[in-house]
Amino acid sequence: MTQAFQITRPERRTTSVVFASPHSGREYPRAFLERAELDSRTIRSSEDAFVDLLFDSATDHGAPFLRAQASRAFVDLNRAADELDPALIEGVRRPVHNPRVASGLGVIPRVVAGGRPIHRGRIALSEAQGRIDGYWRPYHEALQGLLAESHARFGEAILIDCHSMPHEAIESVGAPGGARPDVVLGDRFGAAASTAVVDRIEAAFVGAGLRVSRNMPFAGAYIVQHYGRPSRRQHAVQVEIDRSLYMDERLVEPLPAFEEFRRLVRGVVAELTAIGRPEGLRMAAE
């Protein structure tokens, strides 16, 4: 059985910031692939490939990093456990209208990017529940545990939920000045994180020379909606990075300049972890 997640921890925890990557998992159970409609490259098109490598310096700066191991095509950790698709899963009652489920992007996805079907036919409810119990629940238990550790040590938790976005998804979106954003920060329009925290996250990316927009076209999905509770000093921000900056989207391979971009992101990570240190928390509160 594929491991649900991996946590890397710093030698010493120095910040309330937690990094997590729910969509960069690249392990595909053999039985799943044998039943899939798609070839091994196409099935990866929804994967946030290499995002875990971009942010893996988190532990060097005193922050833990939680990363999924199983692929997004197998189970989507950024959906609620009850976002079940009746068009895919036998025995599921048709839910109240949910745009994500209707488009085939529930907790057990029916399609990958571009609406291409993953499965041959439908799957049993027991199989869907097995994926949720074996992968979704352990990941979220681990994430909740890391946030609880932040609260216990620092009185506050800041979740950086790390993602990537297809370049075509932002072609019509303008950042300040009219240019397409390199990074989109999603805070559910202020419901998932305080303005002061998001301002400092934005400043870290802008300081690295990246164009940033907020909430358009991605305001954040289940994870930031569920864990973002700024009134309780728990902030959650979804970070989406344009894939074309570091990878060949068609081949799902790093670009020659990948390591250069990775070094740039490492500088951003250093700035982000500083937000969650005692002095940074005071600055964000002022």
C-alpha positions as CSV (number, residue, x, y, z in Angstrom):
1,M,0.0,0.0,0.0
2,T,1.3,3.5,-0.9
3,Q,2.2,5.6,2.1
4,A,-0.4,8.3,2.7
5,F,2.1,11.1,3.5
6,Q,5.5,12.1,4.6
7,I,6.5,14.6,7.3
8,T,9.9,16.1,7.4
9,R,10.7,18.0,10.6
10,P,13.4,20.5,11.4
11,E,16.0,19.8,14.0
12,R,14.4,22.6,16.1
13,R,11.0,24.1,15.5
14,T,11.4,27.9,15.4
15,T,8.3,29.1,13.6
16,S,4.5,28.7,13.7
17,V,4.5,28.2,9.9
18,V,3.5,24.8,8.6
19,F,4.1,23.9,4.9
20,A,2.0,21.3,3.2
21,S,1.7,20.0,-0.4
22,P,-1.4,17.9,-0.9
23,H,-1.2,17.5,-4.7
24,S,2.4,16.7,-5.4
25,G,2.2,13.0,-4.6
26,R,3.5,10.9,-7.5
27,E,2.8,7.3,-6.3
28,Y,0.2,5.4,-8.2
29,P,-1.0,2.0,-7.0
30,R,-0.4,-0.6,-9.7
31,A,-4.0,-1.9,-9.6
32,F,-5.2,1.7,-10.1
33,L,-3.0,2.2,-13.1
34,E,-4.1,-1.1,-14.7
35,R,-7.7,0.0,-14.6
36,A,-7.1,3.6,-15.7
37,E,-8.1,4.9,-19.1
38,L,-5.1,7.2,-19.3
39,D,-1.4,6.7,-20.1
40,S,1.2,7.3,-17.4
41,R,1.9,10.9,-18.6
42,T,-1.6,12.1,-19.1
43,I,-2.8,10.8,-15.7
44,R,-0.2,13.1,-14.1
45,S,-1.7,16.3,-15.7
46,S,-3.6,17.2,-12.5
47,E,-0.5,16.6,-10.3
48,D,1.3,19.5,-8.8
49,A,4.5,18.0,-10.0
50,F,7.7,19.0,-8.2
51,V,6.0,21.4,-5.9
52,D,7.3,19.4,-2.9
53,L,10.9,19.9,-4.2
54,L,10.4,23.7,-4.6
55,F,9.4,24.0,-0.9
56,D,11.6,21.3,0.7
57,S,13.9,23.9,2.3
58,A,11.2,24.5,4.9
59,T,12.9,22.4,7.5
60,D,16.2,24.3,7.0
61,H,14.3,27.3,8.4
62,G,12.6,25.6,11.4
63,A,9.3,24.6,9.8
64,P,7.7,21.2,9.3
65,F,6.7,20.1,5.8
66,L,3.8,17.7,5.1
67,R,3.6,16.2,1.7
68,A,1.2,13.7,0.1
69,Q,2.6,10.5,-1.3
70,A,-0.5,9.3,-3.2
71,S,-1.4,11.0,-6.4
72,R,-4.2,13.5,-6.8
73,A,-5.8,11.3,-9.5
74,F,-6.2,8.6,-6.9
75,V,-7.5,10.7,-4.0
76,D,-7.8,14.5,-3.8
77,L,-6.8,15.7,-0.3
78,N,-8.0,19.2,-1.1
79,R,-11.6,18.1,-1.1
80,A,-14.0,17.3,1.7
81,A,-14.4,13.6,2.5
82,D,-18.1,13.7,1.6
83,E,-17.6,15.3,-1.9
84,L,-18.4,12.0,-3.6
85,D,-19.3,11.8,-7.2
86,P,-22.4,9.7,-8.1
87,A,-21.4,9.6,-11.7
88,L,-18.3,7.7,-10.7
89,I,-19.1,5.9,-7.4
90,E,-21.8,3.3,-7.2
91,G,-24.3,3.7,-4.4
92,V,-23.8,7.5,-3.8
93,R,-26.9,9.6,-3.7
94,R,-26.9,12.6,-5.9
95,P,-25.7,15.5,-3.6
96,V,-26.8,19.1,-3.3
97,H,-25.2,20.8,-6.3
98,N,-21.5,21.0,-5.8
99,P,-19.6,22.5,-8.8
100,R,-16.4,20.5,-8.0
101,V,-18.2,17.2,-7.9
102,A,-20.3,18.1,-11.0
103,S,-17.1,18.7,-12.9
104,G,-15.6,15.4,-11.9
105,L,-13.2,16.8,-9.3
106,G,-14.5,15.4,-6.1
107,V,-12.5,13.7,-3.4
108,I,-12.2,10.6,-5.7
109,P,-11.7,12.4,-9.0
110,R,-13.5,11.2,-12.1
111,V,-11.3,13.2,-14.5
112,V,-7.9,14.8,-14.8
113,A,-7.1,18.2,-16.3
114,G,-9.0,18.9,-19.5
115,G,-11.9,16.7,-18.4
116,R,-10.3,13.5,-19.5
117,P,-11.8,10.4,-17.7
118,I,-9.6,8.5,-15.4
119,H,-11.5,5.3,-14.8
120,R,-13.1,2.6,-17.0
121,G,-16.6,2.6,-15.7
122,R,-17.7,3.2,-12.1
123,I,-16.1,2.1,-8.9
124,A,-17.6,0.6,-5.7
125,L,-18.4,2.8,-2.8
126,S,-16.2,0.5,-0.6
127,E,-13.2,1.2,-2.8
128,A,-13.8,5.0,-2.6
129,Q,-14.2,4.7,1.2
130,G,-11.0,2.7,1.4
131,R,-9.1,5.5,-0.3
132,I,-10.6,8.0,2.0
133,D,-9.9,6.0,5.2
134,G,-6.4,5.0,4.0
135,Y,-5.1,8.2,2.6
136,W,-7.4,11.2,3.2
137,R,-8.0,10.8,6.9
138,P,-4.3,10.1,7.8
139,Y,-3.2,13.2,5.9
140,H,-5.7,15.5,7.6
141,E,-5.0,14.0,11.0
142,A,-1.3,14.7,10.4
143,L,-2.0,18.3,9.2
144,Q,-4.3,19.0,12.2
145,G,-1.5,17.7,14.5
146,L,1.1,20.0,13.0
147,L,-1.2,23.0,13.4
148,A,-2.0,22.0,17.0
149,E,1.8,21.9,17.7
150,S,2.1,25.4,16.3
151,H,-0.6,26.7,18.7
152,A,0.9,24.9,21.6
153,R,4.4,26.4,21.0
154,F,3.7,29.8,19.5
155,G,0.0,30.6,20.2
156,E,-0.7,30.8,16.5
157,A,-0.5,28.7,13.4
158,I,0.1,29.7,9.8
159,L,-0.5,27.1,7.0
160,I,1.2,27.6,3.6
161,D,-0.7,25.2,1.4
162,C,1.6,24.7,-1.6
163,H,0.2,24.2,-5.1
164,S,0.9,24.8,-8.8
165,M,-1.4,26.0,-11.6
166,P,-1.4,25.4,-15.3
167,H,-0.2,28.4,-17.3
168,E,-3.3,28.4,-19.4
169,A,-5.4,28.9,-16.3
170,I,-4.0,32.4,-15.8
171,E,-3.6,33.6,-19.3
172,S,-6.6,35.9,-18.9
173,V,-5.9,37.0,-15.3
174,G,-4.1,40.2,-14.8
175,A,-1.9,41.0,-11.7
176,P,-1.4,44.7,-10.7
177,G,-0.1,46.5,-13.8
178,G,-2.0,44.2,-16.2
179,A,0.6,41.4,-16.3
180,R,-0.3,37.7,-15.7
181,P,0.5,36.6,-12.1
182,D,3.3,34.2,-11.4
183,V,1.7,33.4,-8.0
184,V,-1.9,33.4,-6.8
185,L,-2.6,33.6,-3.1
186,G,-5.9,32.3,-2.0
187,D,-7.3,33.3,1.4
188,R,-11.0,32.9,0.6
189,F,-11.2,36.7,0.2
190,G,-10.0,37.3,3.8
191,A,-12.0,34.5,5.5
192,A,-9.0,32.1,5.9
193,A,-6.2,34.4,7.0
194,S,-5.7,37.9,8.4
195,T,-4.8,40.7,5.9
196,A,-1.6,41.3,7.8
197,V,-0.4,37.7,7.3
198,V,-1.3,37.6,3.7
199,D,0.4,41.0,3.1
200,R,3.6,39.6,4.4
201,I,3.3,36.4,2.3
202,E,2.7,38.5,-0.8
203,A,5.7,40.7,0.1
204,A,8.0,37.7,0.2
205,F,7.1,36.6,-3.3
206,V,7.1,40.2,-4.7
207,G,10.5,40.7,-3.1
208,A,11.8,37.7,-5.1
209,G,10.6,39.4,-8.3
210,L,7.4,37.5,-8.8
211,R,4.1,39.0,-9.8
212,V,1.3,38.2,-7.3
213,S,-2.5,38.3,-7.4
214,R,-5.0,37.4,-4.7
215,N,-8.0,35.0,-5.0
216,M,-8.3,35.2,-8.8
217,P,-8.7,32.7,-10.3
218,F,-8.0,30.5,-7.2
219,A,-9.4,31.6,-3.9
220,G,-8.5,28.4,-2.1
221,A,-10.4,25.1,-1.8
222,Y,-11.3,22.8,1.1
223,I,-8.0,23.0,3.0
224,V,-7.8,26.7,3.5
225,Q,-11.6,26.9,3.9
226,H,-11.5,24.2,6.6
227,Y,-8.3,25.2,8.5
228,G,-8.3,28.9,8.1
229,R,-9.7,30.4,11.3
230,P,-8.0,33.8,11.7
231,S,-10.2,34.7,14.7
232,R,-8.6,31.7,16.5
233,R,-5.1,32.8,15.4
234,Q,-5.0,30.0,12.7
235,H,-4.3,31.3,9.2
236,A,-4.3,29.3,6.0
237,V,-3.2,30.6,2.6
238,Q,-3.2,28.6,-0.7
239,V,-0.1,29.4,-2.8
240,E,-0.4,28.6,-6.5
241,I,2.7,28.9,-8.7
242,D,2.7,29.0,-12.5
243,R,4.0,25.7,-13.7
244,S,5.6,27.2,-16.8
245,L,8.2,28.9,-14.6
246,Y,9.9,25.6,-13.7
247,M,8.5,22.7,-15.7
248,D,7.5,21.4,-19.1
249,E,3.8,21.0,-18.6
250,R,3.3,18.7,-21.6
251,L,6.1,16.3,-20.7
252,V,5.7,16.7,-16.9
253,E,9.5,17.3,-16.6
254,P,11.6,20.0,-14.9
255,L,12.9,22.7,-17.1
256,P,16.7,23.2,-17.4
257,A,16.2,26.3,-15.2
258,F,14.4,24.3,-12.5
259,E,17.3,24.5,-9.9
260,E,17.6,28.2,-10.4
261,F,13.9,28.7,-9.7
262,R,14.1,26.4,-6.8
263,R,16.8,28.6,-5.3
264,L,14.5,31.6,-5.7
265,V,11.7,29.8,-3.9
266,R,14.1,28.8,-1.1
267,G,14.7,32.5,-0.5
268,V,10.9,33.0,-0.3
269,V,10.6,30.1,2.1
270,A,13.1,31.8,4.4
271,E,10.9,34.9,4.4
272,L,7.7,33.0,5.0
273,T,9.1,31.1,8.0
274,A,10.1,34.5,9.5
275,I,6.5,35.5,9.6
276,G,5.8,32.8,12.2
277,R,8.6,33.6,14.6
278,P,7.8,35.6,17.7
279,E,9.0,38.9,16.2
280,G,7.2,38.2,12.9
281,L,4.0,37.4,14.7
282,R,4.2,40.7,16.6
283,M,4.7,42.6,13.3
284,A,1.8,40.8,11.7
285,A,-0.5,41.7,14.6
286,E,0.4,45.4,14.6
